[in-house]
Amino acid sequence: MTLEALLKLDPYSLGKEEKHKVLDEYLVNLTRYHYEHCATYRRMLDGTGFDIGQVRHYEDLPYLPVSLFKDLTLRSVAEEEVIKTLTSSGTTGQKVSKIYLDRETSAGQTRTLTRTVASLLGNKRVPMIILDSGNVLKDRNMFSARGAGILGFSMFGSKRMYALDENMELDVEGLKAFLDEHRDETIFLFGFTFMIWQHFYKKLRECGYRPDLSRGILIHGGGWKKLVAESVSTVQFKQCLNDVCGIKAENVHDYYGMVEQTGTIYIECECGHLHASNFSDIIVRNPKDFSVAGKGEPGIIEVVSVLPKSYPGHVLLTEDEGVVLGEDDCPCGRKGKYFQIHGRIKNAEIRGCSDTYASKFGKLSGLEYVIGDDKTVERMPSVPALPPFSEPVISFFNDLSKLVMRQGRAYSDVMTFGFWCRKAALLKEKEKYPDLEHRLGRGIVFHSTPSNVPVNCAFSFAAGLLAGNANIVRLPAKDFPQVQIISDCISELLETSHKEMAPYICFVKYPPIQEITDLFSSICQSRVVWGGDATIAEIRQSPLQSRSNEVNFADRYSISVLNADAFLAADDQDRIVQNFYNDTYFSDQNACTAPRIIVWVGKQKAEGKELFWKKVLAYVREHYSIAPVQTIGKIHALYKAAANLKLGHVTVEQPFLTRIQMDSLDPAMMDYRFNSGFFFEYDAKSLTDLLPVATVKCQTVTYYGLNREEILKFVNEDHPQGVDRFVPLGKSMDFSLVWDGYDLISTLSRIVQVL
């Protein structure tokens, strides 16, 4: 059935069997069209091994994450055929989706929207109140999602007025005049949910004006997240509007839609259900394996539409959660699926502080103290520098070791930190520095630690204190139980047996507020920054004292080299797999030390890989939890890589494992890396094959089945441009006072020359 034929039908007239047959044929053919006309789409499908010739049902078509339209130019028509570019909404600095429309697609969107909305308003245009400001429509060639929505729905108005002025203030007098002019007529109102609540409902409630909109029909969409934050339900929203303007609850219709499928909307019926029309459908995917969820089973929303022809947006995976309530049997009489949206998928929690003390600095209201307070910071410049590895510091860490190992047994990273800072271990580290007699700490070290590796803050702090300095440590923004355990243990020691260390320790939390970073940067003699390149660039805007130094642990990646023969012959394969898990999945693969590229050596690579990944997958299924947002991120990363790189065989075990076999190693691969079980693989003849990716951006190489002589031969003969560490598998996150090529004791201390 053609779009022209569909448009002649009532938009909610097709039953399940007939509709599925229509969409199967139409959407499979549309996928072929985009494959032939969009080179980027073709590369994505080819790169991921999708065979369009094997697909018969639209539920089996590849779904593109909507976020891809922010990163890729996806267009199935020549550039000169584009008449309009739609953009998604986004805050300043965010990427926005760009959707390219030709005349045919734009006309189809308009006609489809007309047929859908006419089911509520009828075929006759009526007076329209737009609950927004006319300033939204500026560039007629590039619309925001908000502008496109207003423009699309405006065609249903015989005469239109904007209820808000350029300052987003309610135009009460204009509203009165418009309603007087159209007394006793049906009034169509359109707007975006939160703006209606904020600028229409609240302003009417404040000013006391009660317009008569008892004959009104309101269509609204978007912005529910903000209303949920104010504890406003759908029922309350409708009741509150009825209270201030008399509009009936059954005439208030939410709709679900997105700029990536403009023209396709899912309108709420009188029963409070969202409906898919003949032109579209909704599929709910089980977040565990992305199979199609059954009726009543919540999952991730996929939307399909017959409209997008100028760009491959016909099958999209959203970032929303919802549930299909039924099909063809809604009491309102409309056929097709009806459903509810539960909201956006939750952000991933990357594994797991103490009670905070609000800063007394009024102007620094975002600053919270976990250990210490503003007086601690004020006194730090006068605190005496200590010699590296001083006895009081080693004693403090030895007691801290006992405490955290007793209280942090549930967390292997806390136990690792506790084991690392034992007295015996620290004295062994001290032996590596024979020239400490004339060294003292530099003064104050300001540490900005990463948000995705919980215990990194503890190791960074330990390096600063062992070097003889007072320390201001910015903790991760996320609330990790590991950080809380370590912070509580330090606080206990400072209040009891190690009060003398209190002037040297201050733990803080604050959002990215430059004024606070400026303060700490201005008083420190060393600044240690752990984070991506963007984080470092941001913090560098805060000036240091002229004699202060800076250590930046920038955005880097790591590699793992595995000998397939050695793995197959090993008696402890399960332990090897667990070590690999600890290097990768334990930190959600977010740490710079976590391998992104798996390089295989040995003669039995195929057999070794098959067994290794089988065991990894089994271990991950038992021990690892993954959020839907991480899985969608992996799908996004895979398609993005396929669009830009030449991929070999791709293996996807949803949601836990994505493997991309590469025929060659190229540092550009790391521009498309992701986390949570996302790996590039390569079969190598020797370690020399590592050279293209052993760049300055490469931090660590973990290994199994190699000997020290092989590694030294590679370093001494091949001279890799990068790589700071070669460590056995399972040891990637073991902290060392020499990190990323920096000797932290030497860098964070100074030599006192005595002649």
C-alpha positions in Angstrom: 0.0 0.0 0.0 1.3 3.5 -0.9 1.3 6.5 1.4 -1.3 8.0 -0.9 -3.6 5.1 -0.3 -2.9 5.2 3.4 -3.9 8.9 3.5 -7.3 8.1 2.1 -8.1 5.8 5.1 -9.2 6.8 8.6 -5.9 7.1 10.5 -6.9 4.6 13.1 -8.8 2.1 10.9 -6.3 -0.7 10.2 -6.4 -3.8 12.5 -3.4 -5.7 13.7 -3.0 -8.2 10.9 -3.7 -5.8 8.0 -1.5 -3.1 9.5 1.4 -5.4 10.1 1.2 -6.6 6.5 1.2 -3.0 5.2 4.1 -1.9 7.4 6.2 -5.0 6.6 6.1 -4.3 2.9 6.4 -0.5 3.2 9.2 -0.3 5.8 11.3 -3.1 4.3 11.2 -1.4 0.9 12.0 2.0 2.6 15.0 0.4 4.3 16.2 -0.8 0.8 15.7 2.7 -0.5 17.8 4.3 2.2 20.5 1.6 1.8 20.8 2.5 -1.9 20.6 6.3 -1.5 22.4 7.1 1.8 26.1 6.1 1.8 26.5 6.5 5.5 23.5 4.3 6.2 24.8 1.7 3.8 28.2 1.7 5.6 26.5 1.2 9.0 24.4 -1.7 7.8 27.3 -3.3 5.9 29.7 -2.8 8.8 27.4 -4.5 11.3 26.7 -7.4 9.0 23.0 -6.6 8.4 21.5 -8.4 5.3 18.4 -6.6 4.1 17.6 -9.6 1.8 16.9 -11.8 4.8 14.3 -9.5 6.5 10.6 -9.8 6.0 9.1 -8.1 9.1 9.6 -4.5 10.2 10.3 -5.7 13.8 13.6 -7.2 12.5 14.8 -4.0 10.8 17.9 -2.3 12.2 16.9 0.5 14.7 19.1 3.6 14.7 19.5 5.4 18.1 18.0 8.9 17.8 21.3 10.3 19.1 23.1 9.3 15.9 21.5 12.3 14.1 23.6 14.5 16.4 26.9 12.9 15.2 26.3 12.0 11.6 25.0 13.6 8.5 22.2 11.2 7.4 20.6 12.2 4.2 19.1 10.1 1.4 18.7 12.9 -1.1 21.1 15.3 -2.9 22.0 18.3 -0.8 20.4 20.6 -3.4 17.1 18.8 -2.9 16.9 19.8 0.8 14.4 22.5 1.4 14.3 22.6 5.2 16.5 21.4 8.0 14.9 20.6 11.4 17.0 20.7 14.6 16.2 19.1 17.9 16.0 21.2 21.1 19.1 21.4 23.2 20.8 23.5 25.8 23.7 25.7 25.0 26.8 23.7 24.1 24.8 20.5 23.4 24.8 18.9 20.0 21.5 18.9 18.2 20.0 16.5 15.7 19.8 17.7 12.1 17.0 16.3 10.0 17.0 17.1 6.2 13.7 17.4 4.4 13.0 17.4 0.7 9.6 18.5 -0.8 8.2 15.0 -0.9 9.0 14.2 2.7 7.9 17.6 4.0 4.6 17.3 2.1 4.0 13.8 3.4 4.6 15.0 7.0 2.1 17.8 6.6 -0.6 15.6 5.1 -0.1 12.9 7.7 -0.2 15.3 10.6 -3.4 16.8 9.1 -5.1 13.4 8.9 -4.1 12.6 12.5 -5.1 15.8 14.1 -8.4 16.0 12.2 -9.5 13.0 14.1 -9.7 15.3 17.1 -10.5 18.7 15.5 -12.5 17.7 12.5 -11.7 18.8 9.0 -12.6 22.5 9.5 -10.0 24.9 10.7 -10.8 26.8 13.9 -9.4 29.8 15.8 -6.1 28.9 17.4 -4.2 30.1 20.5 -0.5 29.2 20.5 0.7 29.0 24.1 4.1 30.3 23.2 5.9 33.3 21.8 6.0 34.2 18.2 9.8 34.9 18.5 10.4 31.1 18.2 9.9 31.2 14.4 13.0 33.0 13.1 14.9 31.0 10.5 12.4 29.5 8.2 15.1 27.2 6.7 16.3 25.7 10.0 13.6 25.1 12.6 14.1 23.9 16.2 11.8 21.1 17.4 9.8 23.7 19.2 9.4 25.9 16.1 8.7 23.0 13.8 5.9 21.9 16.2 4.3 25.3 16.3 4.5 25.7 12.5 3.1 22.2 11.9 0.1 22.6 14.1 -0.5 26.2 13.0 -2.1 25.0 9.8 -5.2 23.9 11.8 -5.9 27.5 12.9 -8.2 29.7 10.9 -6.9 32.7 12.8 -4.0 32.5 15.2 -2.7 34.4 18.2 0.4 33.9 20.4 -0.6 34.0 24.1 3.0 35.0 25.2 5.0 38.1 24.3 8.7 38.2 23.5 9.5 38.2 27.2 7.4 35.0 27.7 4.8 37.0 29.7 1.1 36.2 29.3 -0.6 38.6 27.0 -3.8 38.9 29.0 -5.4 41.8 27.0 -4.6 40.0 23.7 -6.2 36.8 25.1 -9.3 38.6 26.2 -9.7 40.3 22.8 -9.2 37.1 20.9 -11.8 35.2 23.0 -14.3 38.0 22.7 -13.9 37.9 18.9 -14.4 34.1 18.8 -17.1 33.8 21.5 -19.0 30.5 21.3 -16.5 29.0 18.8 -14.4 25.9 19.3 -10.9 27.1 20.2 -7.8 25.0 19.3 -4.9 25.5 21.8 -1.4 24.2 21.2 1.8 24.3 23.3 4.6 22.5 25.0 3.6 20.9 28.3 6.0 22.6 30.7 5.6 26.0 29.1 1.9 25.7 29.4 2.3 25.0 33.1 4.9 27.6 33.7 3.7 30.5 31.6 0.0 29.9 31.1 -1.4 28.1 34.1 0.7 29.7 36.8 0.3 33.2 35.3 -3.5 32.8 35.1 -3.5 31.6 38.7 -1.4 34.6 39.8 -3.3 37.3 38.0 -6.8 36.0 38.7 -8.0 36.2 35.1 -10.3 33.2 34.3 -10.8 32.9 30.5 -13.7 30.7 29.3 -12.1 27.9 27.4 -14.9 25.3 28.1 -15.1 24.8 24.3 -11.4 24.5 23.9 -9.4 21.5 22.7 -5.7 21.5 23.8 -3.0 19.4 22.2 0.3 19.5 24.1 3.6 17.6 24.2 7.1 17.5 25.7 8.5 18.8 29.0 6.9 16.2 31.3 10.2 15.6 33.1 10.1 19.1 34.6 6.5 18.6 35.7 7.4 15.3 37.3 10.1 17.1 39.3 7.3 19.3 40.6 5.2 16.3 41.4 2.5 17.1 38.8 0.7 14.1 37.4 -1.4 14.0 34.1 -4.6 14.1 36.1 -3.4 17.1 38.2 -2.3 18.9 35.0 -5.8 18.5 33.5 -7.6 19.4 36.7 -5.4 22.5 37.3 -6.1 23.8 33.7 -9.8 23.2 34.2 -9.7 25.2 37.4 -8.2 28.3 35.7 -9.8 28.3 32.3 -12.7 25.7 32.3 -11.2 23.4 29.7 -12.6 19.9 30.0 -10.2 17.0 30.9 -11.4 14.9 28.0 -10.4 17.7 25.6 -6.8 17.9 26.8 -4.6 15.6 24.7 -1.0 14.9 25.2 1.0 13.7 22.3 4.3 11.9 21.9 6.7 12.7 19.0 10.1 13.8 18.1 11.8 16.0 15.5 13.5 12.9 14.1 10.1 11.7 12.9 8.3 15.0 12.4 4.7 14.5 11.2 4.4 11.3 13.0 2.7 11.9 16.4 1.0 9.6 18.9 -2.0 11.4 20.3 -3.7 10.7 23.6 -7.3 9.6 23.4 -10.2 10.4 25.7 -9.2 7.4 27.8 -5.7 8.7 28.5 -3.9 6.3 26.1 -1.4 7.2 23.4 -2.2 5.7 20.0 -0.2 4.6 17.0 -1.9 5.5 13.7 -1.8 3.7 10.4 1.3 5.6 9.5 3.4 4.5 12.4 3.9 1.9 15.1 5.6 1.5 18.4 7.7 -1.4 19.5 8.9 -1.9 23.1 12.3 -3.6 23.5 13.2 -5.7 26.5 16.3 -3.9 27.9 17.9 -7.2 28.8 18.2 -8.6 25.3 16.3 -6.1 23.1 13.8 -8.7 22.1 10.2 -7.4 21.5 8.5 -7.1 24.9 5.0 -8.4 25.3 1.8 -6.5 26.3 2.2 -5.0 29.7 6.0 -5.5 29.8 8.0 -2.2 30.2 11.0 -1.5 28.1 12.8 0.8 25.7 10.6 2.5 23.0 11.3 2.0 19.3 9.3 4.0 16.9 8.7 3.3 13.2 7.2 5.7 10.6 6.4 5.5 6.9 7.2 9.2 6.4 11.1 9.7 6.4 12.2 9.3 2.8 14.8 12.1 2.6 16.7 10.6 5.6 16.9 7.2 7.2 14.8 8.0 10.2 12.0 5.4 9.6 13.1 3.0 12.4 14.5 4.6 15.5 15.4 3.5 19.0 14.5 6.3 21.5 15.8 7.0 25.0 12.4 6.6 26.5 10.8 3.9 28.5 7.2 2.8 28.1 4.7 -0.1 27.9 2.2 -1.3 25.3 -1.1 -1.6 26.9 -3.0 -3.3 24.1 -3.8 -3.4 20.4 -7.1 -2.8 18.6 -9.2 -2.9 21.8 -9.0 0.6 23.4 -12.4 1.7 24.7 -12.1 4.8 22.6 -12.6 2.7 19.5 -9.3 3.5 17.7 -7.5 0.5 16.3 -3.7 0.0 16.5 -1.5 -0.2 19.5 -2.0 2.0 22.5 0.6 2.7 25.1 2.1 4.8 28.0 5.4 6.6 28.2 7.1 6.2 31.6 9.8 8.8 30.9 13.4 9.0 29.9 15.7 6.0 30.7 17.8 6.6 33.7 21.4 7.7 33.5 23.8 4.9 34.2 25.1 4.7 37.7 28.8 3.8 37.5 29.1 1.7 40.6 27.9 3.3 43.8 30.0 10.8 50.8 30.0 11.3 54.0 27.7 13.9 55.6 28.7 17.2 54.2 29.4 20.5 55.9 28.1 23.6 54.0 30.7 26.1 53.2 30.7 29.3 55.2 31.8 31.2 52.1 28.5 32.7 51.1 29.7 33.4 47.5 30.8 29.8 47.1 27.5 28.2 47.9 28.1 25.2 45.6 31.0 24.1 47.8 30.5 21.2 50.3 33.1 19.9 52.7 33.4 16.2 53.3 36.5 16.4 55.4 37.7 19.7 56.9 36.1 23.1 56.4 36.8 26.6 55.2 39.1 27.2 58.1 41.2 24.2 57.1 41.7 25.7 53.7 42.5 29.2 55.1 45.2 27.7 57.4 46.8 25.4 54.8 49.3 28.0 53.4 50.9 28.1 56.8 51.1 24.4 57.3 54.7 23.1 57.4 55.9 21.0 54.5 56.8 17.4 55.4 59.6 15.3 54.1 58.4 12.5 51.7 57.5 9.3 53.5 57.6 10.9 56.9 57.0 8.6 59.9 53.7 10.3 60.9 52.3 10.0 57.4 53.3 6.3 57.1 51.8 5.6 60.5 48.5 7.4 59.5 48.3 5.3 56.3 49.0 2.1 58.1 46.1 2.7 60.5 44.0 3.8 57.6 44.8 0.5 55.9 43.6 -1.6 58.8 40.4 0.5 59.1 39.4 0.4 55.4 40.2 -3.3 55.0 37.9 -4.0 57.9 35.0 -1.8 56.7 35.4 -2.1 53.0 35.4 -5.9 52.5 32.5 -5.7 50.1 34.5 -3.7 47.6 37.7 -5.1 46.0 38.9 -1.6 45.0 38.8 -0.4 48.6 40.6 -3.6 49.7 43.2 -2.9 47.0 43.8 0.6 48.3 44.0 -0.7 51.9 46.5 -3.3 51.0 48.6 -0.7 49.0 48.9 1.7 51.9 50.2 -0.7 54.5 53.3 0.3 56.3 55.4 -2.5 54.9 54.3 -1.7 51.3 55.0 2.1 51.7 58.5 1.4 53.3 59.2 -0.7 50.2 58.2 2.2 48.0 60.4 4.5 50.0 63.4 2.4 49.2 63.1 3.4 45.6 64.0 7.0 46.6 67.5 7.1 48.0 67.8 10.9 47.8 65.0 11.9 50.1 67.3 13.6 52.7 67.0 17.0 51.0 63.4 16.8 49.9 60.3 18.5 51.2 56.7 18.8 50.0 55.9 21.7 47.7 53.1 23.0 49.9 49.4 22.5 48.9 48.3 20.0 46.2 44.9 20.5 44.7 43.6 17.3 43.2 40.7 17.2 40.8 39.8 13.5 40.5 37.7 11.6 37.9 34.0 11.0 38.3 34.0 7.4 37.1 36.7 5.6 39.1 35.7 5.7 42.8 39.0 5.0 44.6 41.2 7.1 42.3 40.7 10.1 44.6 42.2 8.1 47.5 45.3 7.1 45.6 45.8 10.7 44.3 45.5 12.0 47.9 47.9 9.4 49.2 50.5 10.4 46.6 50.2 14.1 47.6 50.4 13.4 51.4 53.3 10.9 51.0 55.2 13.5 49.0 54.9 15.8 52.1 52.0 18.1 51.1 48.7 19.5 52.4 45.9 18.2 50.1 42.6 19.6 48.8 40.9 16.7 47.1 37.8 17.3 44.8 35.8 14.1 45.1 33.7 12.5 42.4 30.3 14.2 41.9 28.6 10.8 42.0 28.0 9.2 45.4 30.1 6.1 45.5 29.9 3.9 48.6 33.7 3.3 48.3 34.4 7.0 48.6 32.1 7.2 51.6 33.9 4.3 53.4 37.3 5.8 52.8 36.2 9.3 53.8 34.6 8.0 57.0 37.7 6.0 57.9 39.9 9.1 57.4 37.5 11.3 59.5 37.6 8.7 62.3 41.4 8.8 62.4 41.6 12.6 62.3 39.2 12.7 65.3 41.0 10.1 67.4 44.6 8.9 66.8 45.9 11.1 64.1 44.7 14.6 64.9 48.1 16.0 63.8 47.1 15.1 60.2 43.9 17.2 60.1 45.6 20.4 58.8 46.9 18.4 55.8 43.6 17.0 54.6 40.5 18.6 53.0 38.0 16.6 50.9 35.4 18.7 49.0 32.6 18.2 46.5 31.3 20.8 44.1 29.8 21.1 40.6 31.9 22.6 37.8 32.0 26.2 39.2 35.0 28.0 38.0 35.0 30.4 40.9 35.7 27.5 43.3 38.3 26.0 41.1 39.9 29.5 40.8 40.1 29.7 44.6 41.8 26.3 45.1 44.1 26.8 42.1 45.3 30.2 43.4 46.6 28.8 46.7 48.2 25.5 45.6 51.8 24.8 44.6 50.8 21.7 42.6 47.6 20.9 40.7 46.8 17.3 39.8 44.0 16.8 37.3 42.5 13.4 36.3 40.1 13.6 33.5 39.4 13.9 29.8 40.9 16.5 27.5 37.9 18.7 27.9 38.0 18.6 31.7 41.7 19.6 31.6 41.1 22.5 29.2 38.3 23.7 31.5 40.4 23.6 34.7 43.3 25.2 33.0 41.2 28.4 32.7 41.8 28.8 36.4 45.3 30.3 36.8 48.0 28.9 39.1 50.7 30.8 41.0 53.8 31.5 38.9 55.9 28.8 40.6 53.2 26.2 40.8 53.4 23.1 38.7 50.7 20.9 37.1 50.3 17.2 36.5 47.6 16.2 34.0 46.4 12.7 33.6 44.6 13.2 30.3 42.2 11.1 28.2 44.0 7.9 27.2 43.2 4.4 26.2 44.7 0.9 26.9 45.3 -2.4 25.2 45.3 -6.0 26.2 47.5 -8.6 24.5 46.4 -12.2 25.0 48.2 -15.4 23.9 45.5 -17.8 22.7 47.8 -20.8 23.0 48.6 -20.0 26.6 45.0 -19.5 27.5 43.9 -22.8 26.0 46.7 -24.6 27.9 46.0 -22.8 31.2 44.6 -24.7 34.2 43.2 -21.5 35.7 41.1 -20.2 32.9 38.4 -18.9 35.2 40.9 -16.8 37.1 42.2 -15.4 33.9 38.6 -14.4 32.9 38.0 -12.8 36.3 41.3 -10.8 36.0 40.1 -9.6 32.6 36.7 -8.6 34.1 38.5 -6.7 36.9 40.5 -4.7 34.2 37.4 -3.9 32.2 33.9 -4.4 33.4 34.6 -3.6 37.0 35.0 0.1 36.1 32.4 0.0 33.4 35.5 0.2 31.1 35.6 3.9 31.9 39.1 4.0 33.5 41.9 4.9 31.1 43.6 1.7 32.3 40.7 -0.4 31.0 41.6 -2.1 27.7 39.6 -1.1 24.6 41.6 -3.1 22.1 42.2 -6.8 22.5 45.1 -8.1 20.5 45.5 -11.8 20.0 48.8 -13.6 19.5 49.6 -17.3 19.2 48.7 -20.0 16.7 45.3 -21.1 17.9 43.6 -17.7 17.8 40.2 -18.8 16.6 39.9 -21.6 19.2 41.3 -19.3 22.0 38.9 -16.5 21.3 35.9 -18.7 21.1 36.5 -20.2 24.5 37.7 -17.0 26.1 34.7 -14.9 25.1 32.3 -17.8 26.0 33.7 -17.8 29.5 33.8 -14.0 29.7 30.2 -13.7 28.7 29.1 -16.3 31.3 31.0 -14.5 34.0 29.6 -11.1 33.0 26.1 -12.4 32.9 26.5 -13.5 36.5 28.4 -10.5 38.0 27.7 -7.4 35.9 24.6 -5.2 35.8 24.1 -2.8 32.9 21.6 0.0 32.5 19.6 0.5 29.3 21.4 3.9 28.6 24.7 2.0 28.4 23.4 -0.5 26.0 21.9 2.2 23.8 25.3 4.0 23.9 27.0 0.8 22.7 24.5 0.6 19.7 25.2 4.2 18.9 29.0 3.7 19.1 28.8 0.6 16.9 26.9 2.4 14.1 29.1 5.4 14.4 32.2 3.2 14.1 30.6 1.4 11.1 29.9 4.7 9.4 33.5 5.9 9.7 35.8 2.8 9.8 36.2 -0.4 7.8 35.0 -3.0 10.2 35.6 -6.8 10.1 33.2 -9.3 11.7 31.0 -7.8 14.4 29.7 -9.9 17.3 26.9 -8.5 19.5 25.7 -10.3 22.6 23.0 -8.0 23.9 23.4 -6.3 26.2 26.7 -7.3 27.7 29.3 -7.7 24.9 30.1 -6.0 21.6 33.2 -7.3 19.7 34.5 -5.6 16.5 37.1 -7.6 14.6 39.5 -5.3 12.7 41.7 -6.2 9.7 44.2 -3.5 10.7 45.1 -1.3 13.6 44.6 2.4 13.3 44.6 5.0 16.1 41.4 6.5 14.6 39.6 3.4 16.1 39.8 5.1 19.5 37.7 8.0 18.3 34.8 5.5 18.3 35.5 3.6 21.5 32.8 3.1 24.1 32.5 1.4 27.5 30.4 -1.3 29.3 31.8 -4.2 27.2 32.8 -2.6 23.9 35.9 -4.1 22.3 37.9 -3.8 19.1 39.9 -7.0 18.3 42.9 -7.7 16.2 44.9 -10.9 15.3 48.6 -10.0 15.5 51.7 -11.8 14.2 53.9 -10.2 16.8 54.0 -7.3 19.2 55.4 -5.1 16.4 51.8 -5.0 15.1 50.9 -2.9 18.1 52.9 0.1 16.8 50.1 2.0 15.0 48.0 2.1 18.3 51.0 2.4 20.7 50.8 6.1 20.4 51.2 8.8 23.1 47.5 8.4 23.8 48.1 4.7 24.8 48.6 4.4 28.5 48.7 0.7 29.6 49.2 -2.7 27.9 48.0 -5.6 30.0 49.1 -9.0 28.9 48.7 -12.7 29.4 51.0 -15.4 28.1 53.9 -13.1 27.3 57.3 -13.2 28.9 59.3 -10.2 30.1 61.9 -10.7 27.4 59.3 -10.4 24.6 58.0 -7.1 26.0 61.5 -5.7 26.5 62.5 -6.7 22.9 59.4 -4.8 21.7 60.3 -1.7 23.7 64.0 -1.6 22.9 63.8 -2.6 19.3 60.4 -1.2 18.1 60.5 2.0 20.2 56.7 2.6 20.6 55.8 6.2 20.6 53.6 5.7 23.7 52.7 3.1 26.4 53.8 3.9 29.9 53.0 0.6 31.5 53.1 -3.1 30.7 51.3 -5.0 33.5 49.9 -8.5 33.9 46.2 -9.1 33.2 44.2 -8.2 36.2 46.7 -5.6 37.4 45.7 -2.6 35.2 44.2 -0.6 38.1 47.0 -1.3 40.6 48.2 2.1 41.5 51.9 3.1 41.4 53.6 6.3 42.5 55.0 6.4 38.9 51.9 6.9 36.8 51.6 7.9 33.1 55.3 8.6 33.1 55.2 10.9 36.1 57.1 10.2 39.3 54.6 11.7 41.7 56.9 11.8 44.7 59.5 13.7 42.7 57.0 15.9 40.9 55.1 16.8 44.1 58.1 17.6 46.2 61.1 19.9 45.9 64.8 19.6 46.5 66.3 21.7 49.2 69.9 22.3 48.1 72.5 22.6 50.9 76.0 23.5 49.8 
